[in-house]
Amino acid sequence: MGLAAPHRAVVAALDLLDLDAAAFLASRVGRHPDVYGFKVGFSLALPHGLPRTVEALRRHTDKPIVYDHQKAGTDIPDTGALFARTLSQAGVEEAILFPQAGPETLRAWAAALSDHGIRVVVGGVMTHRAYLRSEGGWISDEAAVETYRTAHALGVRRFVVPLTKPALVRELWSASGMGDDCVLYSPGYGAQKGDAAAFAWVPSHLVIVGRSLLAAPDPCAYVDSVMKELGGAE
C-alpha cells in the first residue's frame, strides 16, 4: 500500500503483550479508511514470534505491518541481511531503523531491507526529553541531523520524527533535504501530549497512536477524533 500525497492517517501501535488483544483491535479498526497500518514491536514479537503475530493480524487486515525493533540498526552492517530475511519471511512490509551504529550500518541495513521488498523508515530523534545533547541527553544534535540527511541521500523517503518536538522537526526537515515526496511517521500522540495540529504543514503525515487508542472504548470513534485534529489546522 503506497501513499498519495497529501495524505494523513493513523498507524496503530500495538505495544502490548496480549496477541489476542492486538488481533481484536485489528478486527475493530483494520478496515477503517484512515488507519494506514499497524506497528508491531518486541512486546508481541518476542513472546509470540513475529510470523505468528503477523498471521494473527492478517486475519483482520491487509494493511501494512510496520516492524519497530526498538531500536533496529544498532548492530554491525553485516547483520542487516539477516534482519531483512527474518522480517521478509514473517510477512512484514515496513521496518523502522534508528541507525545509531553509524552510516555504514544504515547503508547496509537499508539496502538489505529494500532488496527484500521491505519499505525503510528511518528515525534519528525520539519523543522523550533528554535524548539529544541539547536537551541534556547523550546523542549529539549533529548526529541526528546527519542520520536523516544520509538516509535521504540514500533514497529513503519515510522518516520517524517526534510529535512532541514540532520546532525541531521543521529544522530536521530543512537540514536533511526532505521534500514533498517524504512521509513523516510521528509517535507521541495521546499520553505524551504531542500536538498533531502543529504538523499541518507536512504533506504526508502518519500519526502513530498507541496507548490512547488501545484504551479507547470505541477505537473507530477515537481514530475519527485523531483525524479531526489532524485536519483541524489546515
Sequence and secondary structure as in RCSB ss.txt:
>XXXX:A:sequence
MGLAAPHRAVVAALDLLDLDAAAFLASRVGRHPDVYGFKVGFSLALPHGLPRTVEALRRHTDKPIVYDHQKAGTD
IPDTGALFARTLSQAGVEEAILFPQAGPETLRAWAAALSDHGIRVVVGGVMTHRAYLRSEGGWISDEAAVETYRT
AHALGVRRFVVPLTKPALVRELWSASGMGDDCVLYSPGYGAQKGDAAAFAWVPSHLVIVGRSLLAAPDPCAYVDS
VMKELGGAE
>XXXX:A:secstr
    SSEEEEEEE  SS HHHHHHHHHHHTT TTEEEEEE HHHHHHH HHHHHHHHHTT  S EEEE SS S S
 GGGHHHHHHHHHHHT  EEEE  TT HHHHHHHHHHHHHTT EEEEE   SSSS BGGGTSSB HHHHHHHHHH
HHHTT  EEE  TT HHHHHHHHHHHT  TT EEEE   GGG   GGGGTT SEEEEEE HHHHT SSHHHHHHH
HHHHHHHT 
